[in-house]
């Protein structure tokens, strides 16, 4: 990063997170006071958007982007990235609204970004932890990450991680308008595209804690989408002989 203080935007997508949003935004700004927060709300019927507007009215560091309907995690982040880039932010952070990503660990990600272009908060590197997940979710996450690593030749332990920080130049370079995947498949796709483009990707350990309030957005559809897309991307890259070093050399 530059010697001057980078402008940091933490993007928090929401759908029915009224019980969590005030606390997570407050913790984020306490952990990194110089940061700004953008709540991207997909017309939550529980009033999350109105709560976010109330928070924004009281603090100039808080912003709200209202979307007309629930359109998926990937689309929400793309909208948030576009807003952040248009408003001159240097670092864009993905963070869940449910408290599973501890804002107190954000300084660790930002420190690591000094020597990388994308930093993932990883559950599966040494020092990483997961709390309160059933065995089935642990197995699903580990299996998904192993499959992505093998299929895409992606040297990451936790490419499905949703707690991450990007340098602006990464998002400026990626064809975000071509990204249509959702759920944790969206996270895999952006990590893979970033790595293929020759950017430096790093992982730092985090403690992931399952939400205590509200409901998980995980579904069978998300799992099937990821399996289908990762298989397709992996086979296509092999058939075409796509290698990272070839792309970097162009």
N, C-alpha and C positions, 0 to 999 in steps of 0.2 A: 504494500500500500504506500501511498504517498506520505511524505513527512507531515503534511497537514492532516488534521483530523478528518477521516472519511465520514460522510453522511450515511448513517445506518437506518434502514427501514425494515421493521419486523412485520411481515405479512401474516395475518391470522384469519384464515377462512372460517366462516361460521354458518351453521344451520342448527337452529334450536340449541343454542349454547348460553341462554340467558343466565343460567345458574353459575356459569363459569367465567363469563367474559370480563366482568369487572375485576375479579381477582387476578386473572392471568395478565391483563393489561397493566394493572398496578404493579405486579411482581416484575414484569418486564422492564418497566420504566425505573423501578428501584434498582434492578440489577445493572442496567445500562442507561443512566439518566440522560445521556446525550442522544439516545436513539429516538426515532419516531415509530409509531405503530399505525399500521393500516388494517382495519377490520374490513374484510370482504364478506358481506352478508348476502346470502342467497334467499332473500325474502322470507326469513324465518317466521313461521306463524306464532312462535312463542314470544315475540317482541324483542329478540336479540338486537335487531337493527336499531330499534328505538333506544334501547339501553346504550348501545354504542354511540348513538348521536348525543345522548346526554353526557357521556364521558368526554366526547370530542368538544362539546361546548365549554367544558370546564378546563381543558388542557390543550394548548395549541400543538402539542406533540402527537396528538391522537387524531386520526383521520378515518373516515368511513366511506366505503364504496358499496353502494346498494346495487344489487343485481335483481332482475325481475323475477327470477325463478331458480329453483335448484337445478344446477347444470353440471355438477360434478367437481371434485377436488382439483383436477387438472385445469379445467377452465377457470376456476376461481383463482388459482395461482397465476395463470397466464394473464388474467385481467389485472391482478395485483402487480406483477412484474411490469406490465405496460404502464401502469400508473406511476410506479416508482421510477422507471427510466425517464418518463416524461417530466417528472418533477425533480430530476437532477440528483437522485441518490446514488451513492458509490457502492454500497453493499446492500444486498437484498437477502433477507433471512426468511426461511419458512419455519413456522411454528404452529403446532396444534393448539386449539382453544381449550382443550379439556384438561390441561394440567399434566399430561403424560410427558411433555417436554418441559423440564425445569428451567425457567428463565435464569435462575442463578448459575446455570452452566453456560449461558450464552457468551460471557467473556472468554471462556476457553476456546470456543469456536472462532471468535473474532481474532484472538491472538494467533491461532493457527493459520488464519487467512493471510497473515503477513508473508507466509512462504508458500501459499497455494492460491489457486483460483476458485476452487470449490472445496468446502470443508463439510464433511458429514459427521453428525453426531451419531456414533455407532454403538449398537448394543452388543456386537459380536466381535469386537477387538478386545485385547487384554485390558481389563479394568472396566469394561462395559457390563451393565447389569439390566435385568428385566424383573420388575416386581409385580406380583399379583396376576400373572397370566396363567391360565390353565395349561396343562401339558400339551393340549391340542394346538393352541396358538403358538407355543414355543416351537413345536415341531413344524408347523406350517411356515413360520418365519425362517427358520434355519434351512428348511428344504427349498423354499423359494429363492433364498439368497445363494445357496449352493448351485441351484439350477441356472440362475442368471449368470453367476460367475463362470460356470462351465460353458454354457451355450454362447455367451457373448465374449468370452475370453476377457472378462472385465475384472481387474485385480482389486476388487473391493469385497470386504467381508459383509457389508450391510448396505447394498445398493438400494434396498427398499426404504431406507431411513428417511423419515419426513422432517427431521430437524437438521437444517443445513443452511449454510451461508455461501452466497455467490458474490464474486466480484462483478461489478457492472459489465466489464468487458466480455465476460462469458455470455451473459444474456443478450448483449448487443450482437454477438457473433452467431448465436444459435438461431435457426429458423423456427421461431416459436409458433408461427402461424401454421406450421406443418405438424405440430404436436397435438394429437387428439386423444391420447390414452388418458385413463383416469386411475383413481386409487393408487395403490403402491406401484402399479405398472407405470404411471406417470413419473414416479421417482426413479425407477429403473431407467426409463427412456432418457430422462434429462442427464442422469449421471453417465450413461453410456455415450450420449452425444457429446457431452463435455469432454470425456476422456478421448473419444475418437478424434475430436478436433485438436488434440494436442495440449489441452490445458492440464495443469497440475491439480490432481485431486487427492485430498488427504482425509483421513479418518481420525477422530478423537473419541475417547470413550465417554459415554453418558450413562446415566441411570434412567431407564424408561419405566414409568409407573402407570399402570392401567388406570383409566379414569374411575373416579369415585361417584360422579354424578352424571346423569344423562346416559345415552346409549351409543355403543360403538357403531361406526358407519361401515364396518367390514361386512361383506356379503359374498355369497357364492359367485355372483356375477363378476365381482372384482377379481376373484381368484382365477376364474375361467379366462377373463380378458388377459390377465398377465401371462398365463400359461400359453395362450394362443399367440400373443404378440411376441413374447421372448423367443418362442420356438421359431416363428417366422423370421424375425430379425437375425437369429443365429444361423439358420439355414441359408438365408439370402446372402449374408456376409461371407459365408464359406464358399457358396457356389460362385460368387462374384470375385472371390479372392481378396476381399476388402481387409486390409491390415492397417493398423493405426499408423505405423511408420510410413506407409505409402501416402496416406492422407496428409500427414504432417509435411512430407517432402514436396507436396504440390505447391 
